[in-house]
């Protein structure tokens, strides 16, 4: 089996390694850098920046922890970015090393499908190479969506790609779009000292999260003095001298140093020859696949952001594994019912399964358990007491239907519920398991207990 | 892990205020009423870490939420004892919400409203009634 993979992001490189492990000859084509958006522009850079902004935040609270620090604490963005670049390049080297160790050929350049079995690569060194394969996986990912009203200039009107590479902390920043990406950058730059304003067309920030969670995030944003306009929009932006003027429908004019546009992502399905060879695409440009990740052209598979759906790195990786499973004959079907997802705002948000309104719409009779972080001794010890754990259970089977967490380490905590859900454990299985004290995980047990009105550290209702 | 007792000396509830059963007070001066939470409320909440102050120029109805307070123990609604338009809020609380713990009846005031319906005051408790009420609640 000779497998060619277009794109070396978390969809492509994971598929490549898996296929090599199963004995395939694998060629990976990448026109930017291995690791894709996730490693070079998204997940890892932002989490590294958040690590810096959180250290800065904690440093400002040192006194509360009984530590006296003399002198000023100043974040230097150039140094923060240098650290970020080191973290990214270490990971890039790691992936390159992995690919090499599995004997995977990496072709650096832009690949275009010329048939269902051929890819023409325009190599970075100027040469061209025609690659033939028995099977192809398209894993070309996505890029920040651009609309003509907000033309990126990379300087005053920027996308997330520039936001992870700024030279200086802007004095003020307007963020158009209060989804996951917008809210993460809002927290990073606010904590580093920028005045941050957000404008969102939907009625809530992180509108795809459970209502209660996004309400709580809005409150946390307010505490940070991040201004949020929901149910609104920016009609127009004007760059004048050193400022950007943005106009809202009610006549308000917002003046900021920079504008970050985070209104979604566009699939990279347009410059890879997909249309020319007849691969069917959806309305938004997403490549259509079946539950085995195969496109409308037999033998050509697609995974990750380029197929739309849940545009998450770990989903892309799983889709890559499923595609390889089907290519190598082990057979597998992609199951999206248990996908943990995290948003790295401060505090963090994490979820798995259905939102409350989705469960109700599906006609499931539900029972909800809630537990606030401020009722945990550990939360007080670490000085992070804001947040809530919300567990939604099927009232008749007691199985977990969905779980939503906003609070410290939410992105790590969610997995206990995800494993429970995936394996059909009941809420009582979770609450009946001893959880170590003092930990944040105790909150997961208490929320499970609360589903049945049995939580210990909640006052009588 | 949780404790609702406090070693603090009990503060007397001032006589010139009117009290709401949701543990808020209003001090009337002419057509204006200043609103805050009672000593009993701040003591029950424990250390206050955040207050979501209302905006000025909005109208609030008696018995509805005017603000939200977060303490180390709980998140709690502040219920307005009276109806009216909010004309002033205590901005100092956004930086130092602990003022409410320290001085709930004076420096810890939350908002001033222009009273819409002074008759509402008749349905509120005076200090001795409120004292009896909180004694009942504690039982």
Interface residues (C-beta under 8 A of the other chain):
Chain A: X219 X222 X223 X372 X374 X375 X377 X380 X385 X386 X457
Chain B: X1 X2 X49 X50 X52 X68 X70 X71 X72 X73 X74 X75
